[in-house]
Amino acid sequence: NAVPDYNEVAYEIAKRRKWIIAPTGERSLNLLGLSRQVSNCYIFASTGPYRQYKINNITIVFKRCKANELIDCCNETRILIQGLKTLGKDNINKDTILQLKKQFNPKIKKIFLI
């Protein structure tokens, strides 16, 4: 049997429930190229209620967050916001900004990564 893409599973669950989601924690840092750690737990900030799903040995968790962190922005921006929250302002330096600049399109760079 093929192993499912758990990110896609999470986005499909959210789509069916009309939630907006974004990966948090190490997953967001991984997607931003700031970490190589991979967890067997996929945690997402969500506009929906707290929910947890177990698929094979993987856990997908949706945690309710402030809607303004997820609404009115593209998925790239949601991931960036969650990644920066995970790092914390004291852990963001020039190297972090340089790494992030490699990841984003010019419009996102102009808005967030001057």
C-alpha positions as CSV (number, residue, x, y, z in Angstrom):
1,N,0.0,0.0,0.0
2,A,1.1,3.5,-0.8
3,V,1.8,5.8,2.1
4,P,-0.5,8.8,2.0
5,D,0.8,12.4,1.9
6,Y,-0.4,13.5,5.4
7,N,-0.2,17.2,4.5
8,E,-2.6,16.5,1.6
9,V,-4.8,14.5,4.0
10,A,-4.9,17.4,6.4
11,Y,-5.8,19.9,3.7
12,E,-8.5,17.6,2.4
13,I,-10.1,17.3,5.9
14,A,-10.0,21.0,6.3
15,K,-11.4,21.6,2.8
16,R,-14.4,19.3,3.5
17,R,-15.1,21.1,6.8
18,K,-14.5,24.6,5.3
19,W,-11.6,25.3,7.7
20,I,-8.5,27.4,6.9
21,I,-5.4,25.7,8.1
22,A,-1.6,26.2,8.3
23,P,1.2,23.9,9.5
24,T,2.7,24.9,12.8
25,G,5.8,24.2,14.8
26,E,8.6,22.1,13.3
27,R,6.4,21.4,10.2
28,S,6.2,25.1,9.3
29,L,10.0,25.5,9.9
30,N,10.6,22.5,7.7
31,L,8.5,23.9,4.9
32,L,10.4,27.2,5.2
33,G,13.7,25.5,4.9
34,L,14.7,26.4,8.5
35,S,14.6,22.9,10.0
36,R,15.2,19.4,8.9
37,Q,13.3,17.7,11.8
38,V,10.3,15.7,10.8
39,S,7.7,14.6,13.3
40,N,5.1,11.8,13.2
41,C,2.6,14.4,14.4
42,Y,1.2,17.0,12.0
43,I,-0.1,20.0,13.9
44,F,-2.1,22.7,12.1
45,A,-3.5,26.0,13.2
46,S,-7.1,26.0,12.2
47,T,-10.2,28.2,12.0
48,G,-12.2,25.1,13.0
49,P,-12.5,23.4,16.4
50,Y,-9.8,21.3,18.0
51,R,-9.7,17.8,16.4
52,Q,-7.3,15.0,16.3
53,Y,-7.0,12.1,13.8
54,K,-4.9,9.0,13.9
55,I,-4.0,7.5,10.5
56,N,-1.5,4.6,10.6
57,N,1.1,5.8,13.1
58,I,0.7,9.4,12.2
59,T,-1.4,11.9,14.2
60,I,-3.0,15.0,12.5
61,V,-4.0,17.7,15.0
62,F,-6.0,20.8,14.2
63,K,-5.8,23.5,16.9
64,R,-8.1,26.5,16.9
65,C,-6.3,29.8,16.6
66,K,-7.1,33.4,16.1
67,A,-8.9,33.7,12.7
68,N,-6.9,36.8,11.8
69,E,-3.7,34.6,11.7
70,L,-5.2,32.6,8.8
71,I,-7.8,34.6,7.0
72,D,-7.1,37.1,4.2
73,C,-3.7,35.8,3.3
74,C,-2.2,33.2,1.0
75,N,-0.9,29.8,2.2
76,E,2.7,30.9,1.9
77,T,2.0,33.8,4.2
78,R,0.2,31.5,6.7
79,I,3.2,29.2,6.8
80,L,5.5,32.2,7.3
81,I,3.4,33.5,10.2
82,Q,3.4,30.1,11.9
83,G,7.1,29.6,11.3
84,L,8.0,33.0,12.8
85,K,5.7,32.3,15.8
86,T,7.6,29.0,16.3
87,L,11.0,30.7,16.2
88,G,10.0,33.6,18.4
89,K,11.3,37.1,17.8
90,D,14.6,36.5,19.8
91,N,15.6,33.7,17.5
92,I,15.2,35.5,14.2
93,N,18.5,36.8,12.8
94,K,20.1,37.8,9.4
95,D,20.7,34.2,8.5
96,T,17.0,33.4,9.1
97,I,15.9,36.2,6.9
98,L,18.3,35.2,4.1
99,Q,17.0,31.6,4.2
100,L,13.4,32.8,4.1
101,K,14.2,35.1,1.1
102,K,15.2,32.0,-0.9
103,Q,11.7,30.5,-0.3
104,F,9.3,33.2,-1.4
105,N,8.1,34.9,-4.5
106,P,9.0,38.6,-5.0
107,K,5.6,39.8,-3.8
108,I,5.9,38.0,-0.5
109,K,9.5,39.1,-0.1
110,K,8.6,42.7,-0.7
111,I,5.8,42.7,2.0
112,F,7.5,40.7,4.7
113,L,11.2,40.3,4.1
114,I,12.4,43.7,3.0
